[in-house]
């Protein structure tokens, strides 16, 4: 078992895009991965479970990975929360009427 703590860095909180990246990453690994926010617990393979944490910016989450690739998993989670894996998103074009 490998356990780490991460802080939610996004001003919108743990929203759909980073949650989707977490699920995608979790599906590539064999370890069981749980996120804990206060008393709430989420399975990282379920986007609904992750979003139900309602984790806002600045909140600390406990990540617990159990399995053969737990070290790799925790490093990957840290990368997502540090923003190193995020695709470069271009802002939507501004409309001028």
N, C-alpha and C positions, 0 to 999 in steps of 0.2 A: 504494500500500500504506500502510495506517495501522496502527500498533502501539501498544497500551497495556498497562499492567499493572493488575491488580485483585487485591484480597485477599478471600479467602472469609470472609464475615462471619457465617455461620450456625453455631451451635454443633453442629448435626448434620452440618456439612460441606456440600459441594455435593450435596444430596440431590434426590429426585424432583421436588418442587414448583418450586424455582428452575431445575432442569434443564429442566423442561417449559416454563417461561416463556422460557428462552433459545431453545429449539427453536421455539416459537411466534413469537418475535420474528424469528429467523433466516429462517423461511419467508416472512416478509413483505418480505424484502429480496433484492436480486439479488447482492450481494457474497458472495464465498466467505469464510467466517469459521472460523478455527481457534483452538482453545484449546490451550495447552501448559502442562503441569504437570510440571516436571522433564524427563525424557526422553519422557514420554507426550504424544501428540498426539491431539486429538479434533476431529471435524467438528461444528460447532454445530447442524447439521440432524439429528443423530442422538443421541437420548436415551441409547441404550446406549453410544455412544462417549463422551459426556460423563460418564456415571456410572462408566465404566471408569477415569477419571482418579483416582478415589478421593481427591479433594481434600478435605482436612479444614480446619476453621476455622483461619484465620491463614495458610494457604498462599497464595503469590503465583502467579497465573496470568498468562501472556502471551497477549494476544488479538491476532490478526493478521487484519485485514479487507482484502480486495482486490476492488475493483470500483467501479462508478460511485457507489454510495451508501455508501462506506466510512466517511466522517465521521459520517453519520447512524447507521450501525450501531454504531460505537464509542461514541457518546453513549448509545444505547439499552442497550448492554451495561453501561456505567457506571451507568445508572439502576437496572438490575436488581440489581447488586452493592451499590448504596447503599441498596436497599430502597424507592426512591421509586415503583416501579411495582407493588409487592406489594399484592394485594388484602387488605383487612382481614379477617383470619380470626378467627372467634370460637372460643374454646376449647370443646372438647366438654363437655357438661353433666356435672357430677360426679354419680355415682350414690350414693345413700345407701340402704343396705339395712338 
